[in-house]
Each structure stands twice: as structure tokens, then as C-alpha cells.
Amino acid sequence: MKRTLHYLTYTWWRVMRWLRAKHPKANWKWFTERSCGKDKISAAGVVPCRPDSMR
């Protein structure tokens, strides 16, 4: 379990570094609005980027 979580964290930061290199003037707010907006991925009212939307 620990190795899996470490690998996921490593992968997350590698993707973020790639995005920051691709969009150097973008800030964190821009990234979250672009990937976690209201019209993005959701199922039964649960949005993955908003933990407060879960029961």
C-alpha cells in the first residue's frame, strides 16, 4: 500500500511539472478551474476535485 501511494504521489508531481512547463504563466487556480470545473467529470453530483461534495 505504501509503495502504491508513493508511486501515485510521484506520478501526480511529474504530471504537474509537465503541465507547469507546458503552461509557464498559469497558476494553481487556472489548473484547477480548467480540470475541475462545473462542467467536467462528475457522477451523481460527486465531483472528484471537490471532496465536500461527497457524503
N, CA, C, O and CB atoms as a CASP TS submission, in Angstrom:
PFRMAT TS
TARGET T0000
AUTHOR 0000-0000-0000
METHOD Language model
MODEL 1
PARENT N/A
ATOM      1  N   MET     1       0.826  -1.193   0.000  1.00  0.00           N
ATOM      2  CA  MET     1       0.000   0.000   0.000  1.00  0.00           C
ATOM      3  C   MET     1       0.871   1.259   0.000  1.00  0.00           C
ATOM      4  O   MET     1       0.596   2.209  -0.733  1.00  0.00           O
ATOM      5  CB  MET     1      -0.940  -0.003   1.211  1.00  0.00           C
ATOM      6  N   LYS     2       1.909   1.261   0.814  1.00  0.00           N
ATOM      7  CA  LYS     2       2.771   2.427   0.916  1.00  0.00           C
ATOM      8  C   LYS     2       3.469   2.717  -0.414  1.00  0.00           C
ATOM      9  O   LYS     2       3.584   3.873  -0.820  1.00  0.00           O
ATOM     10  CB  LYS     2       3.804   2.223   2.020  1.00  0.00           C
ATOM     11  N   ARG     3       3.931   1.668  -1.084  1.00  0.00           N
ATOM     12  CA  ARG     3       4.594   1.848  -2.370  1.00  0.00           C
ATOM     13  C   ARG     3       3.627   2.386  -3.417  1.00  0.00           C
ATOM     14  O   ARG     3       4.004   3.213  -4.247  1.00  0.00           O
ATOM     15  CB  ARG     3       5.201   0.530  -2.844  1.00  0.00           C
ATOM     16  N   THR     4       2.384   1.918  -3.381  1.00  0.00           N
ATOM     17  CA  THR     4       1.381   2.382  -4.342  1.00  0.00           C
ATOM     18  C   THR     4       1.094   3.858  -4.145  1.00  0.00           C
ATOM     19  O   THR     4       1.049   4.612  -5.116  1.00  0.00           O
ATOM     20  CB  THR     4       0.087   1.572  -4.210  1.00  0.00           C
ATOM     21  N   LEU     5       0.900   4.283  -2.905  1.00  0.00           N
ATOM     22  CA  LEU     5       0.634   5.691  -2.632  1.00  0.00           C
ATOM     23  C   LEU     5       1.836   6.560  -3.003  1.00  0.00           C
ATOM     24  O   LEU     5       1.675   7.664  -3.524  1.00  0.00           O
ATOM     25  CB  LEU     5       0.276   5.887  -1.154  1.00  0.00           C
ATOM     26  N   HIS     6       3.023   6.060  -2.735  1.00  0.00           N
ATOM     27  CA  HIS     6       4.214   6.803  -3.116  1.00  0.00           C
ATOM     28  C   HIS     6       4.275   6.960  -4.636  1.00  0.00           C
ATOM     29  O   HIS     6       4.582   8.042  -5.136  1.00  0.00           O
ATOM     30  CB  HIS     6       5.480   6.098  -2.593  1.00  0.00           C
ATOM     31  N   TYR     7       3.987   5.894  -5.364  1.00  0.00           N
ATOM     32  CA  TYR     7       4.018   5.948  -6.824  1.00  0.00           C
ATOM     33  C   TYR     7       2.967   6.920  -7.356  1.00  0.00           C
ATOM     34  O   TYR     7       3.233   7.659  -8.304  1.00  0.00           O
ATOM     35  CB  TYR     7       3.794   4.550  -7.416  1.00  0.00           C
ATOM     36  N   LEU     8       1.773   6.927  -6.755  1.00  0.00           N
ATOM     37  CA  LEU     8       0.730   7.860  -7.183  1.00  0.00           C
ATOM     38  C   LEU     8       1.150   9.307  -6.929  1.00  0.00           C
ATOM     39  O   LEU     8       0.922  10.183  -7.764  1.00  0.00           O
ATOM     40  CB  LEU     8      -0.588   7.559  -6.457  1.00  0.00           C
ATOM     41  N   THR     9       1.756   9.547  -5.784  1.00  0.00           N
ATOM     42  CA  THR     9       2.240  10.893  -5.469  1.00  0.00           C
ATOM     43  C   THR     9       3.330  11.313  -6.447  1.00  0.00           C
ATOM     44  O   THR     9       3.330  12.440  -6.942  1.00  0.00           O
ATOM     45  CB  THR     9       2.770  10.955  -4.024  1.00  0.00           C
ATOM     46  N   TYR    10       4.253  10.405  -6.721  1.00  0.00           N
ATOM     47  CA  TYR    10       5.320  10.689  -7.673  1.00  0.00           C
ATOM     48  C   TYR    10       4.733  10.999  -9.053  1.00  0.00           C
ATOM     49  O   TYR    10       5.148  11.958  -9.705  1.00  0.00           O
ATOM     50  CB  TYR    10       6.298   9.499  -7.758  1.00  0.00           C
ATOM     51  N   THR    11       3.779  10.198  -9.489  1.00  0.00           N
ATOM     52  CA  THR    11       3.149  10.409 -10.794  1.00  0.00           C
ATOM     53  C   THR    11       2.425  11.738 -10.835  1.00  0.00           C
ATOM     54  O   THR    11       2.514  12.453 -11.833  1.00  0.00           O
ATOM     55  CB  THR    11       2.177   9.275 -11.116  1.00  0.00           C
ATOM     56  N   TRP    12       1.709  12.090  -9.775  1.00  0.00           N
ATOM     57  CA  TRP    12       0.989  13.369  -9.702  1.00  0.00           C
ATOM     58  C   TRP    12       1.949  14.544  -9.902  1.00  0.00           C
ATOM     59  O   TRP    12       1.672  15.449 -10.690  1.00  0.00           O
ATOM     60  CB  TRP    12       0.260  13.503  -8.345  1.00  0.00           C
ATOM     61  N   TRP    13       3.077  14.527  -9.188  1.00  0.00           N
ATOM     62  CA  TRP    13       4.022  15.636  -9.295  1.00  0.00           C
ATOM     63  C   TRP    13       4.725  15.674 -10.641  1.00  0.00           C
ATOM     64  O   TRP    13       5.060  16.753 -11.128  1.00  0.00           O
ATOM     65  CB  TRP    13       5.047  15.549  -8.195  1.00  0.00           C
ATOM     66  N   ARG    14       4.954  14.521 -11.251  1.00  0.00           N
ATOM     67  CA  ARG    14       5.536  14.513 -12.599  1.00  0.00           C
ATOM     68  C   ARG    14       4.576  15.149 -13.602  1.00  0.00           C
ATOM     69  O   ARG    14       4.995  15.922 -14.463  1.00  0.00           O
ATOM     70  CB  ARG    14       5.881  13.071 -13.034  1.00  0.00           C
ATOM     71  N   VAL    15       3.294  14.824 -13.488  1.00  0.00           N
ATOM     72  CA  VAL    15       2.295  15.432 -14.375  1.00  0.00           C
ATOM     73  C   VAL    15       2.222  16.928 -14.126  1.00  0.00           C
ATOM     74  O   VAL    15       2.151  17.706 -15.077  1.00  0.00           O
ATOM     75  CB  VAL    15       0.905  14.785 -14.168  1.00  0.00           C
ATOM     76  N   MET    16       2.237  17.343 -12.870  1.00  0.00           N
ATOM     77  CA  MET    16       2.176  18.769 -12.558  1.00  0.00           C
ATOM     78  C   MET    16       3.404  19.509 -13.104  1.00  0.00           C
ATOM     79  O   MET    16       3.275  20.620 -13.618  1.00  0.00           O
ATOM     80  CB  MET    16       2.065  18.974 -11.039  1.00  0.00           C
ATOM     81  N   ARG    17       4.576  18.911 -12.998  1.00  0.00           N
ATOM     82  CA  ARG    17       5.775  19.544 -13.565  1.00  0.00           C
ATOM     83  C   ARG    17       5.650  19.689 -15.074  1.00  0.00           C
ATOM     84  O   ARG    17       6.034  20.714 -15.638  1.00  0.00           O
ATOM     85  CB  ARG    17       7.033  18.728 -13.219  1.00  0.00           C
ATOM     86  N   TRP    18       5.115  18.670 -15.724  1.00  0.00           N
ATOM     87  CA  TRP    18       4.937  18.716 -17.168  1.00  0.00           C
ATOM     88  C   TRP    18       3.953  19.826 -17.546  1.00  0.00           C
ATOM     89  O   TRP    18       4.193  20.577 -18.491  1.00  0.00           O
ATOM     90  CB  TRP    18       4.444  17.352 -17.696  1.00  0.00           C
ATOM     91  N   LEU    19       2.838  19.929 -16.801  1.00  0.00           N
ATOM     92  CA  LEU    19       1.865  20.977 -17.076  1.00  0.00           C
ATOM     93  C   LEU    19       2.443  22.363 -16.835  1.00  0.00           C
ATOM     94  O   LEU    19       2.183  23.290 -17.603  1.00  0.00           O
ATOM     95  CB  LEU    19       0.631  20.779 -16.224  1.00  0.00           C
ATOM     96  N   ARG    20       3.225  22.507 -15.772  1.00  0.00           N
ATOM     97  CA  ARG    20       3.837  23.809 -15.483  1.00  0.00           C
ATOM     98  C   ARG    20       4.827  24.194 -16.575  1.00  0.00           C
ATOM     99  O   ARG    20       4.952  25.372 -16.911  1.00  0.00           O
ATOM    100  CB  ARG    20       4.543  23.785 -14.115  1.00  0.00           C
ATOM    101  N   ALA    21       5.527  23.218 -17.130  1.00  0.00           N
ATOM    102  CA  ALA    21       6.452  23.501 -18.227  1.00  0.00           C
ATOM    103  C   ALA    21       5.681  23.862 -19.501  1.00  0.00           C
ATOM    104  O   ALA    21       6.116  24.706 -20.284  1.00  0.00           O
ATOM    105  CB  ALA    21       7.374  22.286 -18.483  1.00  0.00           C
ATOM    106  N   LYS    22       4.556  23.224 -19.690  1.00  0.00           N
ATOM    107  CA  LYS    22       3.750  23.475 -20.881  1.00  0.00           C
ATOM    108  C   LYS    22       3.031  24.822 -20.801  1.00  0.00           C
ATOM    109  O   LYS    22       2.856  25.496 -21.816  1.00  0.00           O
ATOM    110  CB  LYS    22       2.735  22.351 -21.073  1.00  0.00           C
ATOM    111  N   HIS    23       2.618  25.210 -19.602  1.00  0.00           N
ATOM    112  CA  HIS    23       1.897  26.472 -19.366  1.00  0.00           C
ATOM    113  C   HIS    23       2.623  27.261 -18.274  1.00  0.00           C
ATOM    114  O   HIS    23       2.150  27.297 -17.138  1.00  0.00           O
ATOM    115  CB  HIS    23       0.399  26.204 -18.957  1.00  0.00           C
ATOM    116  N   PRO    24       3.743  27.884 -18.582  1.00  0.00           N
ATOM    117  CA  PRO    24       4.553  28.528 -17.539  1.00  0.00           C
ATOM    118  C   PRO    24       3.893  29.721 -16.858  1.00  0.00           C
ATOM    119  O   PRO    24       4.239  30.029 -15.717  1.00  0.00           O
ATOM    120  CB  PRO    24       5.839  28.970 -18.126  1.00  0.00           C
ATOM    121  N   LYS    25       2.970  30.395 -17.506  1.00  0.00           N
ATOM    122  CA  LYS    25       2.332  31.570 -16.899  1.00  0.00           C
ATOM    123  C   LYS    25       1.073  31.221 -16.116  1.00  0.00           C
ATOM    124  O   LYS    25       0.487  32.092 -15.473  1.00  0.00           O
ATOM    125  CB  LYS    25       1.990  32.578 -17.970  1.00  0.00           C
ATOM    126  N   ALA    26       0.657  29.979 -16.159  1.00  0.00           N
ATOM    127  CA  ALA    26      -0.559  29.567 -15.461  1.00  0.00           C
ATOM    128  C   ALA    26      -0.284  29.388 -13.968  1.00  0.00           C
ATOM    129  O   ALA    26       0.818  29.013 -13.567  1.00  0.00           O
ATOM    130  CB  ALA    26      -1.113  28.259 -16.064  1.00  0.00           C
ATOM    131  N   ASN    27      -1.301  29.663 -13.157  1.00  0.00           N
ATOM    132  CA  ASN    27      -1.174  29.449 -11.721  1.00  0.00           C
ATOM    133  C   ASN    27      -2.063  28.278 -11.296  1.00  0.00           C
ATOM    134  O   ASN    27      -2.772  27.691 -12.113  1.00  0.00           O
ATOM    135  CB  ASN    27      -1.548  30.736 -10.937  1.00  0.00           C
ATOM    136  N   TRP    28      -2.011  27.950 -10.000  1.00  0.00           N
ATOM    137  CA  TRP    28      -2.756  26.790  -9.497  1.00  0.00           C
ATOM    138  C   TRP    28      -4.256  26.960  -9.732  1.00  0.00           C
ATOM    139  O   TRP    28      -4.930  25.992 -10.081  1.00  0.00           O
ATOM    140  CB  TRP    28      -2.476  26.581  -7.997  1.00  0.00           C
ATOM    141  N   LYS    29      -4.784  28.146  -9.551  1.00  0.00           N
ATOM    142  CA  LYS    29      -6.211  28.395  -9.754  1.00  0.00           C
ATOM    143  C   LYS    29      -6.612  28.080 -11.190  1.00  0.00           C
ATOM    144  O   LYS    29      -7.668  27.493 -11.426  1.00  0.00           O
ATOM    145  CB  LYS    29      -6.558  29.854  -9.414  1.00  0.00           C
ATOM    146  N   TRP    30      -5.787  28.462 -12.136  1.00  0.00           N
ATOM    147  CA  TRP    30      -6.076  28.182 -13.540  1.00  0.00           C
ATOM    148  C   TRP    30      -6.125  26.681 -13.811  1.00  0.00           C
ATOM    149  O   TRP    30      -6.996  26.202 -14.536  1.00  0.00           O
ATOM    150  CB  TRP    30      -5.030  28.839 -14.436  1.00  0.00           C
ATOM    151  N   PHE    31      -5.174  25.936 -13.217  1.00  0.00           N
ATOM    152  CA  PHE    31      -5.159  24.486 -13.396  1.00  0.00           C
ATOM    153  C   PHE    31      -6.414  23.838 -12.834  1.00  0.00           C
ATOM    154  O   PHE    31      -7.018  22.987 -13.487  1.00  0.00           O
ATOM    155  CB  PHE    31      -3.929  23.886 -12.734  1.00  0.00           C
ATOM    156  N   THR    32      -6.815  24.234 -11.625  1.00  0.00           N
ATOM    157  CA  THR    32      -7.990  23.611 -11.017  1.00  0.00           C
ATOM    158  C   THR    32      -9.273  24.000 -11.737  1.00  0.00           C
ATOM    159  O   THR    32     -10.166  23.168 -11.895  1.00  0.00           O
ATOM    160  CB  THR    32      -8.087  23.994  -9.550  1.00  0.00           C
ATOM    161  N   GLU    33      -9.379  25.244 -12.174  1.00  0.00           N
ATOM    162  CA  GLU    33     -10.573  25.644 -12.919  1.00  0.00           C
ATOM    163  C   GLU    33     -10.665  24.905 -14.246  1.00  0.00           C
ATOM    164  O   GLU    33     -11.751  24.529 -14.689  1.00  0.00           O
ATOM    165  CB  GLU    33     -10.571  27.154 -13.160  1.00  0.00           C
ATOM    166  N   ARG    34      -9.534  24.707 -14.861  1.00  0.00           N
ATOM    167  CA  ARG    34      -9.530  24.019 -16.151  1.00  0.00           C
ATOM    168  C   ARG    34      -9.861  22.533 -16.009  1.00  0.00           C
ATOM    169  O   ARG    34     -10.578  21.986 -16.846  1.00  0.00           O
ATOM    170  CB  ARG    34      -8.175  24.183 -16.823  1.00  0.00           C
ATOM    171  N   SER    35      -9.361  21.882 -14.985  1.00  0.00           N
ATOM    172  CA  SER    35      -9.552  20.438 -14.850  1.00  0.00           C
ATOM    173  C   SER    35     -10.702  20.050 -13.926  1.00  0.00           C
ATOM    174  O   SER    35     -11.200  18.928 -14.018  1.00  0.00           O
ATOM    175  CB  SER    35      -8.291  19.816 -14.350  1.00  0.00           C
ATOM    176  N   CYS    36     -11.138  20.945 -13.037  1.00  0.00           N
ATOM    177  CA  CYS    36     -12.158  20.600 -12.054  1.00  0.00           C
ATOM    178  C   CYS    36     -13.349  21.549 -12.120  1.00  0.00           C
ATOM    179  O   CYS    36     -13.978  21.820 -11.098  1.00  0.00           O
ATOM    180  CB  CYS    36     -11.564  20.612 -10.657  1.00  0.00           C
ATOM    181  N   GLY    37     -13.656  22.042 -13.274  1.00  0.00           N
ATOM    182  CA  GLY    37     -14.760  22.977 -13.412  1.00  0.00           C
ATOM    183  C   GLY    37     -16.116  22.312 -13.241  1.00  0.00           C
ATOM    184  O   GLY    37     -16.200  21.093 -13.097  1.00  0.00           O
ATOM    185  N   LYS    38     -17.174  23.109 -13.257  1.00  0.00           N
ATOM    186  CA  LYS    38     -18.523  22.591 -13.049  1.00  0.00           C
ATOM    187  C   LYS    38     -18.963  21.639 -14.159  1.00  0.00           C
ATOM    188  O   LYS    38     -19.734  20.712 -13.912  1.00  0.00           O
ATOM    189  CB  LYS    38     -19.501  23.737 -12.947  1.00  0.00           C
ATOM    190  N   ASP    39     -18.479  21.864 -15.371  1.00  0.00           N
ATOM    191  CA  ASP    39     -18.902  21.036 -16.493  1.00  0.00           C
ATOM    192  C   ASP    39     -17.943  19.876 -16.761  1.00  0.00           C
ATOM    193  O   ASP    39     -17.995  19.282 -17.838  1.00  0.00           O
ATOM    194  CB  ASP    39     -19.032  21.886 -17.733  1.00  0.00           C
ATOM    195  N   LYS    40     -17.078  19.543 -15.821  1.00  0.00           N
ATOM    196  CA  LYS    40     -16.109  18.461 -16.003  1.00  0.00           C
ATOM    197  C   LYS    40     -16.648  17.168 -15.394  1.00  0.00           C
ATOM    198  O   LYS    40     -17.853  17.034 -15.177  1.00  0.00           O
ATOM    199  CB  LYS    40     -14.747  18.833 -15.365  1.00  0.00           C
ATOM    200  N   ILE    41     -15.778  16.245 -15.126  1.00  0.00           N
ATOM    201  CA  ILE    41     -16.144  14.907 -14.666  1.00  0.00           C
ATOM    202  C   ILE    41     -16.969  14.959 -13.380  1.00  0.00           C
ATOM    203  O   ILE    41     -16.568  15.591 -12.402  1.00  0.00           O
ATOM    204  CB  ILE    41     -14.888  14.065 -14.446  1.00  0.00           C
ATOM    205  N   SER    42     -18.116  14.294 -13.388  1.00  0.00           N
ATOM    206  CA  SER    42     -18.928  14.142 -12.181  1.00  0.00           C
ATOM    207  C   SER    42     -19.863  12.964 -12.377  1.00  0.00           C
ATOM    208  O   SER    42     -20.228  12.630 -13.504  1.00  0.00           O
ATOM    209  CB  SER    42     -19.730  15.444 -11.863  1.00  0.00           C
ATOM    210  N   ALA    43     -20.243  12.346 -11.290  1.00  0.00           N
ATOM    211  CA  ALA    43     -21.166  11.220 -11.322  1.00  0.00           C
ATOM    212  C   ALA    43     -22.086  11.336 -10.117  1.00  0.00           C
ATOM    213  O   ALA    43     -21.622  11.360  -8.977  1.00  0.00           O
ATOM    214  CB  ALA    43     -20.406   9.853 -11.325  1.00  0.00           C
ATOM    215  N   ALA    44     -23.370  11.408 -10.362  1.00  0.00           N
ATOM    216  CA  ALA    44     -24.380  11.501  -9.302  1.00  0.00           C
ATOM    217  C   ALA    44     -24.106  12.699  -8.394  1.00  0.00           C
ATOM    218  O   ALA    44     -24.313  12.621  -7.183  1.00  0.00           O
ATOM    219  CB  ALA    44     -24.410  10.203  -8.471  1.00  0.00           C
ATOM    220  N   GLY    45     -23.646  13.798  -8.972  1.00  0.00           N
ATOM    221  CA  GLY    45     -23.405  15.009  -8.197  1.00  0.00           C
ATOM    222  C   GLY    45     -22.095  15.044  -7.450  1.00  0.00           C
ATOM    223  O   GLY    45     -21.826  16.012  -6.739  1.00  0.00           O
ATOM    224  N   VAL    46     -21.258  14.011  -7.585  1.00  0.00           N
ATOM    225  CA  VAL    46     -19.972  13.961  -6.900  1.00  0.00           C
ATOM    226  C   VAL    46     -18.888  14.358  -7.889  1.00  0.00           C
ATOM    227  O   VAL    46     -18.746  13.747  -8.947  1.00  0.00           O
ATOM    228  CB  VAL    46     -19.697  12.544  -6.305  1.00  0.00           C
ATOM    229  N   VAL    47     -18.132  15.379  -7.538  1.00  0.00           N
ATOM    230  CA  VAL    47     -17.044  15.867  -8.374  1.00  0.00           C
ATOM    231  C   VAL    47     -15.734  15.443  -7.721  1.00  0.00           C
ATOM    232  O   VAL    47     -15.524  15.742  -6.546  1.00  0.00           O
ATOM    233  CB  VAL    47     -17.114  17.425  -8.562  1.00  0.00           C
ATOM    234  N   PRO    48     -14.833  14.749  -8.448  1.00  0.00           N
ATOM    235  CA  PRO    48     -13.599  14.254  -7.834  1.00  0.00           C
ATOM    236  C   PRO    48     -12.718  15.338  -7.219  1.00  0.00           C
ATOM    237  O   PRO    48     -12.009  15.059  -6.252  1.00  0.00           O
ATOM    238  CB  PRO    48     -12.810  13.514  -8.852  1.00  0.00           C
ATOM    239  N   CYS    49     -12.735  16.533  -7.729  1.00  0.00           N
ATOM    240  CA  CYS    49     -11.872  17.589  -7.216  1.00  0.00           C
ATOM    241  C   CYS    49     -12.491  18.356  -6.068  1.00  0.00           C
ATOM    242  O   CYS    49     -11.892  19.305  -5.563  1.00  0.00           O
ATOM    243  CB  CYS    49     -11.524  18.536  -8.312  1.00  0.00           C
ATOM    244  N   ARG    50     -13.676  17.961  -5.651  1.00  0.00           N
ATOM    245  CA  ARG    50     -14.351  18.645  -4.528  1.00  0.00           C
ATOM    246  C   ARG    50     -14.754  17.602  -3.486  1.00  0.00           C
ATOM    247  O   ARG    50     -15.849  17.049  -3.577  1.00  0.00           O
ATOM    248  CB  ARG    50     -15.613  19.451  -5.024  1.00  0.00           C
ATOM    249  N   PRO    51     -13.913  17.323  -2.512  1.00  0.00           N
ATOM    250  CA  PRO    51     -14.248  16.325  -1.506  1.00  0.00           C
ATOM    251  C   PRO    51     -15.498  16.669  -0.716  1.00  0.00           C
ATOM    252  O   PRO    51     -16.165  15.765  -0.211  1.00  0.00           O
ATOM    253  CB  PRO    51     -13.101  16.150  -0.567  1.00  0.00           C
ATOM    254  N   ASP    52     -15.842  17.955  -0.590  1.00  0.00           N
ATOM    255  CA  ASP    52     -17.027  18.321   0.182  1.00  0.00           C
ATOM    256  C   ASP    52     -18.323  17.929  -0.521  1.00  0.00           C
ATOM    257  O   ASP    52     -19.392  18.016   0.084  1.00  0.00           O
ATOM    258  CB  ASP    52     -17.026  19.809   0.455  1.00  0.00           C
ATOM    259  N   SER    53     -18.258  17.496  -1.796  1.00  0.00           N
ATOM    260  CA  SER    53     -19.481  17.091  -2.488  1.00  0.00           C
ATOM    261  C   SER    53     -19.840  15.632  -2.199  1.00  0.00           C
ATOM    262  O   SER    53     -20.890  15.156  -2.632  1.00  0.00           O
ATOM    263  CB  SER    53     -19.324  17.299  -3.994  1.00  0.00           C
ATOM    264  N   MET    54     -18.975  14.921  -1.469  1.00  0.00           N
ATOM    265  CA  MET    54     -19.222  13.515  -1.143  1.00  0.00           C
ATOM    266  C   MET    54     -19.931  13.386   0.193  1.00  0.00           C
ATOM    267  O   MET    54     -19.823  14.257   1.056  1.00  0.00           O
ATOM    268  CB  MET    54     -17.908  12.729  -1.118  1.00  0.00           C
ATOM    269  N   ARG    55     -20.654  12.291   0.351  1.00  0.00           N
ATOM    270  CA  ARG    55     -21.345  12.036   1.622  1.00  0.00           C
ATOM    271  C   ARG    55     -20.399  11.517   2.674  1.00  0.00           C
ATOM    272  O   ARG    55     -20.815  11.251   3.801  1.00  0.00           O
ATOM    273  CB  ARG    55     -22.477  11.049   1.425  1.00  0.00           C
TER
END
